[in-house]
């Protein structure tokens, strides 16, 4: 009688794998490894962000944002000038007097500087 030989995970792999496919899979896995996932914010943190932004706008205080941009966190410093409620974007005047628009859902943290 013969014994059953289990091939393990090999039986679930593709039957044909070209070298280009292997290289693409390795590149994808390598790139995804170094990207940071966006943290999940609860409603209290979002409310705190909104309150800090409104406070900074009312008293014209500088504000620092930490943004999640495609896996890479970036810092943005300046003054919040306008909030667009329809598109949920903020207009930020940076220290060099240039303007930048950011989306509210990209914000990770907000710090009002005194």
Helices and strands as residue ranges (DSSP letters): G 8-12, H 19-34, H 43-58, E 63-69, E 72-84, E 89-94, E 99-103, G 104-106, E 107-112
